[in-house]
Amino acid sequence: MNISNYIKINDQISTAGQPTKEEFALIAKEGFEMVINLAMHNRGALKKEDKIVSKNGMIYIHLPITWKARKWID
């Protein structure tokens, strides 16, 4: 798969940067069943990503995460 920052974790989980509309079709053809979007909507998100994923027969879940640096207390 030639998607930005694509990493296969195991046979069931992979991670990547923001796929394009066309790349979501390739993801579906590869057999993926679900997309979990961790990005905020205002951070380079693909418009109507939920609909694009659904049209390709996959489940879409959006869990927006703010990736700010955190100082951990010992």
HULIN-V920009 format. One record per backbone hydrogen bond with DSSP energy under -0.5 kcal/mol. NH is the residue of the N-H (numbers start at 1). CO is the residue of the C=O. E is the energy in kcal/mol with one decimal. If there is no record, write none. Layout:
BEGIN
NH,CO,E ; NH,CO,E
END
This chain:
BEGIN
6,3,-1.9 ; 7,15,-3.0 ; 9,7,-0.7 ; 9,13,-1.9 ; 10,13,-2.0 ; 15,7,-2.6 ; 17,4,-3.6 ; 19,17,-0.5 ; 24,20,-1.7 ; 25,21,-0.9 ; 26,22,-1.3 ; 27,23,-2.5 ; 28,24,-2.1 ; 29,25,-2.0 ; 30,26,-1.6 ; 31,28,-1.6 ; 32,27,-1.7 ; 35,59,-3.0 ; 37,35,-0.6 ; 37,61,-3.1 ; 38,36,-0.6 ; 43,40,-1.5 ; 45,41,-0.5 ; 49,46,-1.4 ; 52,48,-2.2 ; 53,49,-2.7 ; 54,50,-2.2 ; 55,51,-2.5 ; 56,52,-0.9 ; 56,53,-0.6 ; 57,54,-2.1 ; 58,53,-2.0 ; 59,33,-2.8 ; 61,35,-2.6 ; 63,37,-2.7 ; 63,61,-0.6 ; 65,38,-2.6 ; 67,65,-0.6 ; 72,70,-0.7
END
